[in-house]
Amino acid sequence: METISTIGVCGAGTMGSGIAQLCAQKGIHTVLFDVNETVLQNSRSNIWKNLETLQQKGKISKDACMAIKNQLHFTHELTDCKAPVIIEAIIEQKESKANLFNQLISINNHQTIFASNTSSISINALAASITQPQRLAGLHFFNPATIMQLVEVIKGEQTAPEVITKLVALSQQLGKTPVLCNDAPGFIVNRVARPYYLEALRLVEQGLATVEQVDAIMEASGFKMGPFKLMDLIGIDINYSVSCIVWEALGKPTRLMPSTLQQQKVEVKQLGKKSGIGFYFYQ
């Protein structure tokens, strides 16, 4: 199958920046869009820092570092987002995503594939709000996108088969391991992971263990990262939002009820690494 040479990424936050860097590292010309100029500047700085760290560690050459930088185009003009594949990685809000996709559809040709990096919003519900639902699928990367191998390719009820075929091939082109799944609350990974986070939160809420104790025992048991460190890395607000969406979509079962401790963290903006404080402190 023909490889992709140009990709658009919408949203220059943590996930969008990671996806854009990944694509550029694989030799794909990448247009990274965000409406916020400050967010774009921060994204550029972070990607440049990441690439220079790779160069310093000897993982890429100076020439390769420059070549990757040249593959990236940062823009706050949506009209620049024209590509065979466009990946959306903006706020986890269905209306915002649908509005963006409809704008993208209006400026791209009828063959463009639109993929949402949503971690929990229904692809079917999103598809019902856009004008070309057959061209939409989920393409869920995990943080950090440059390192984590798994990508969930989510098929909606109206997704055209060739869209899935091309997204699976793109995932492989990016060096990832694609896992195909049908649209369902939380897809696969976030559905399975809910108890990992929620039971850990309940242990702390009930005073049965500390954050540090839970993380230490889980890491000693073979997990690369304890649940609290992982929530801090993902973003406590994002993790909490996923828990709420999955809980509501499954009929609000008691076993998956979102954590009040996590809700309190979100309310006071202690969101993890990105805010400097979450369950741990970061400088």
Secondary structure, 3 states (H helix, E strand, C coil): CCCCCEEEEECCCHHHHHHHHHHHHCCCEEEEECCCHHHHHHHHHHHHHHHHHHHHCCCCCHHHHHHHHHCEEEECCHHHCCCCEEEECCCCCHHHHHHHHHHHHHHCCCCCEEEECCCCCCHHHHHCCCCCHHHEEEEECCCCCCCCCEEEEEECCCCCHHHHHHHHHHHHHCCCEEEEEECCCCCCHHHHHHHHHHHHHHHHHCCCCCHHHHHHHHHHCCCCCCHHHHHHHHCHHHHHHHHHHHHHHCCCCHHHCCCHHHHHHHHCCCCEHHHCECCCECC
